[in-house]
Amino acid sequence: MAGHSHWAGIKHKKGKADKQRSKIFSKLSKEITVAAKLGDKDPTINPRLRSAIQAARSANMPKDNIERAITKSSINTESNFENLRYEGFGPEKVAVIVEVLTDNKNRTVSNIRTIFQKAGGSLGTQGSASHNFNQLGVIKIDKNEISDEEIFELAIDSGANECISKDDFHEVHCSINEIYNVKKKLEKKINNFISTKIEWIPLNSVQISKVHQANLIEFFETLEDDDDVQNIFSNVQLNII
């Protein structure tokens, strides 16, 4: 897989999205619930909630599921979810960042550490892997929404730092503090977004032999299967056909 190795891109290439639809919906629902709980339940004035709903729509989540997730934010007042980040090194010493949304960090860190250890990797302290990455705002837009030339001009006018057009989507990069300001300007001409996230982009991508790729993919899949895991980033470049 070319470019930065966000696991969402890899699993899309492997056709995993359909097989894991219920799990994907569950994680998207959790983000919607937390976003609604922490801010206003009106997505027009809550940018995190608006982005979560747009991501859910891009994944073809039914409208009823989205509405239930928002309603749950009022009902489930006892659960306090935290956004946490874990860093470490997976198979072949690949740098990995795992972002989670959890209501029990002791359970989560135990599960994540076990997954790393079973794969022959190790969970490190904060900063142990993240120094290999830049943290950026990343806005993804389906290529059917806008042409390469138009998105480039629009991105620059909106205050973005960079715009990359890939096979299926455009990727707009900006500083993490400006992500919602840039998004608001893009929304004047674009209605549908694949995702709006703060992502970890590797400073340098590493390559591993195809012989070792299977173990690494299995490691990513095991992490992805954990209900608390929301995002996985690594500095590996995988070649998936």
PyMOL commands that set and color helices and strands:
alter all, ss='L'
color gray80, all
select helices_A, chain A and resi 7-13+16-19+21-38+47-58+63-75+91-93+105-118+130-132+148-157+176-186+210-225
alter helices_A, ss='H'
color red, helices_A
select strands_A, chain A and resi 5-6+82-89+95-102+122-124+133-142+162-165+169-174+195-202+206-207+229-234+236-237
alter strands_A, ss='S'
color yellow, strands_A
deselect
rebuild
show_as cartoon
